[in-house]
Amino acid sequence: MSAAARRGEAAFLAARRAIRARLALGAALLLAALLVAAWMSEFHPAAVAAGLPRAGDYFARLLPDLRLTTLFGGWETEGSLAFWFYRVDKWALLIVETANMAALATLAGGAAALLLAFPAARNVAPGAWSYRLARRGLEALRTVPEIVYALILVWAFGVGPLAGILAIAAHTTGALGKLFAEAVENAEMGPWDGVRAAGGTWAQACRLAVLPQVAPNLASYLLLRFEVNVRGASVIGFVGAGGIGQELYLVISQNYYEEISAILLLIVAVVVAIDLLSEAVRRRLGGEARA
Amino acid sequence: MSAPAAEGVARWKAALPRAFGPSPRQRAWRVAAGVAFLAWLAWALWLFDITPQRLWNGLSGLTAIVRLMIPPSPGELWRDILHGMAESVAMAFLGTVIAAVLAVPLGFMGARNIVTVTLLRFSLRRVFDGMRGVDQLIWALAFVRAVGLGPLAGVLALAVSDVATLSKLYAEAIENVDRRQAEGVTAAGGSRLMAIRYGILPQVLPVMLAQALYFFESNTRSASILGVVGAGGIGLQIAERIKVRHWDEVAFIILLMVATVGVIDWLGGKVRRRLIGGRAG
């Protein structure tokens, strides 16, 4: 082997050693973190070994007892679809209620976000202070999870859908406000200068120069948020804030196994249907937001 | 306006009616849509019994609560609160690692360029879609019923719901790799497994790591609320404090949650930049 090749080989080995040492250090750190996390979250081998079969058993019990011979029998025949979904009329109403909660919350949150987005956009904010205040306010609104808002609002507004709607709307305001503000920041400023030069007020410039440019984008974000909110509304009932979640909580805690799977199937079907519908509308709008 | 100009306007209006605003039909559609929207709004407000009176009463109740929240205080059981927060972070970490490890083989099985049996791939993806449609809180509640109260249920709920999403993302990353490297390995005499290991894995590993880190950040948020249904972590603490209306402690927990999530996001961003450098946008 020539001297150059030997030098090259030595350099290669040294580089490989260095990489391997760093990998080993990383792996050791990861392992240590995993052990601490497992200890903190009571993830003991014995508990897992005992829990996993029970979890499997539980999910197996959720499967409905359908029999091919009586599949299309009436709601009193055991093993038929109608028997599985025997309360479908009540659940359908609750699902409609849930979707409407999501729609109202998206609308209310979107309206508030629209008002806050202009002061929170760097290019059109009337002053540094209003910009900072709006930005921090939106941040504060969106960092608190919906379910925490719901827990608190249930005390203030009473058990029921109103608390859920307001909880989702509050979180939506924060999430959409940021996206709206970013859309406004990307708007072309020529029309703005034009409206201002022609003597338009700040509000008129927002309405006539910026809004028409960003409206398709905002509508697209609004629909995307609606999809997210339908999911949120389906579980916000866990804390008593209305919708199908309240019923789901009840059947889960009372171990009505087949009803759990029936409701879950309904929720997933409706969520997927709404996603597809809203995706089609978004594609027609031609905004930039993507799933 | 002089006569010839008016005549010109009329002529242009006849030639290009759409340049002069919406046609009567469009206008009728808009009015109909507006009326339908208002009808829906009125119906929804009636359905949920939303009246100014109720809103006003609730707002005054809310003001009272917010007033009791100031100043936030950790209370006497601040050790429990800190322990709950640490538990949430640990749950998120463990859940993410389990999901990320399980999602690697599942992602390969769901990728079009690896598994060519369409039926298997298709059914696997539909199962994932179904699992993704179920919210994490529902998983948590189900696991609480299955394995009992405590953080173990939370870890399993996070892992199960993330496996579905991460597998899909990993499968998409694997489908987008440059095929030439795997072909090179095969051409040099490598087996199919070697082609995956040396041709595909090095390309997708940075993407996988980055996504797992994103999921850790988002799981920290989720893990902090799973306790509301009994699955361990800080959520249990906040639900208990709300039940007994210790609003100053509730405010403290919310602030702690927000701060922790912020710290984890910041750390995640740093680690991500170090791990993947400039390789994956």
Interface residues (C-beta under 8 A of the other chain):
Chain A: A33 L34 V36 A37 A38 W39 M40 S41 E42 F43 A47 V48 G51 L52 R54 A55 D57 Y58 F59 E97 N100 M101 A103 L104 A140 T143 V144 P145 I147 V148 L151 I152 L153 W155 A156 F157 G158 G160 P161 L162 A163 I165 L166 R231 G232 S234 V235 F238 V239 G242 L248 Y249 I252 S253 N255 I260 L264 I267 V268 V271 V272
Chain B: A44 L45 L47 F48 D49 I50 R54 N57 G58 L59 G61 L62 I65 A86 E87 V89 A90 M91 F93 L94 V97 D129 G130 G133 V134 D135 L137 I138 L141 A142 F143 R145 A146 V147 G148 G150 P151 L152 G154 V155 L156 R221 S224 I225 V228 V229 G232 G235 I238 A239 I242 R245 V250 I254 M257 V258 V261 G262
